Amino acid sequence: MAQRMGGSRRKSRHKLSKTVREHGKISLPDYFQIFKKGDPVFLVADPSIHRGLYHARFHGRAGTVVGPRGKCYEIAIKDVHMHKVLIVHPVHLKKRI
């Protein structure tokens, strides 16, 4: 019986990549964003930072902030019929307005 090769970033070459104009240093306001409990957010990965990066299947999803967890935040999302909580760094979050 063969085992599956690879990890969580397997087959995510285009989903977790930046365009040519996005390359370079990240902005510090994005890195040090502050969210409050109940804030609606989008999960948009910044592939240059691996800390607090969620699994690629959740890319583009919307959720709400449950609370802080160290330097990251707990984000509640609904995955088909299940409610899940992800631990995500603020670099990978965008405020939903």
C-alpha positions in Angstrom: 0.0 0.0 0.0 1.5 3.3 -1.1 1.5 6.4 1.0 0.7 9.8 -0.2 3.7 11.9 -0.9 3.9 15.6 0.1 2.5 17.9 2.6 -0.1 20.7 2.9 1.4 22.8 0.1 1.3 20.0 -2.4 -0.3 20.8 -5.8 -0.7 24.5 -4.8 1.8 26.0 -7.2 -0.5 28.6 -8.7 -2.9 29.1 -5.7 -0.1 29.9 -3.3 2.0 32.1 -5.6 2.4 35.8 -6.1 2.2 37.8 -9.3 5.2 39.6 -10.6 4.1 43.0 -9.2 3.4 41.5 -5.7 7.0 40.3 -5.2 9.2 42.1 -2.6 8.9 43.1 1.0 5.5 42.9 2.7 3.9 46.0 4.2 4.2 46.4 7.9 0.6 47.6 8.5 -0.5 44.2 6.9 1.8 42.3 9.2 0.7 44.1 12.4 -3.1 44.2 11.7 -5.3 44.2 14.8 -8.7 42.4 14.8 -11.4 42.3 17.4 -13.6 39.4 18.4 -16.5 39.1 15.8 -14.8 40.9 13.0 -15.6 39.4 9.5 -12.4 38.5 7.5 -11.4 36.9 4.3 -8.6 34.3 4.2 -6.1 35.5 1.6 -2.7 33.8 1.8 0.6 35.6 1.5 2.8 32.8 0.4 6.1 34.6 1.3 5.3 34.1 5.0 4.8 30.5 6.1 4.0 31.3 9.8 0.3 30.9 10.6 -0.6 29.8 7.0 -3.8 27.7 6.8 -4.3 24.8 4.5 -4.8 25.7 0.8 -8.3 24.3 0.7 -9.5 27.3 2.8 -8.1 29.9 0.4 -10.6 32.7 -0.4 -13.0 31.6 2.4 -14.7 34.1 4.7 -15.0 33.7 8.5 -15.2 35.6 11.7 -12.6 36.2 14.4 -13.1 34.1 17.5 -10.2 35.6 19.5 -6.4 36.0 19.6 -4.1 33.1 20.0 -0.5 34.3 20.6 0.5 36.4 17.6 -2.2 34.8 15.5 -6.0 34.8 15.5 -8.6 32.0 15.7 -10.9 32.2 12.7 -14.3 30.3 12.7 -15.4 29.1 9.2 -18.0 26.7 7.9 -16.6 23.9 5.8 -19.6 22.4 4.0 -21.6 21.2 7.0 -18.9 21.4 9.7 -17.8 24.4 11.8 -14.0 24.7 12.0 -11.6 27.0 13.8 -8.3 27.9 12.1 -5.3 29.6 13.6 -4.2 32.2 11.2 -1.5 34.9 11.2 -2.8 38.4 10.5 -0.7 38.6 7.3 -3.1 36.1 5.7 -6.3 38.0 6.7 -8.1 40.9 5.0 -11.0 42.8 6.7 -14.4 42.3 5.1 -16.2 45.6 4.8 
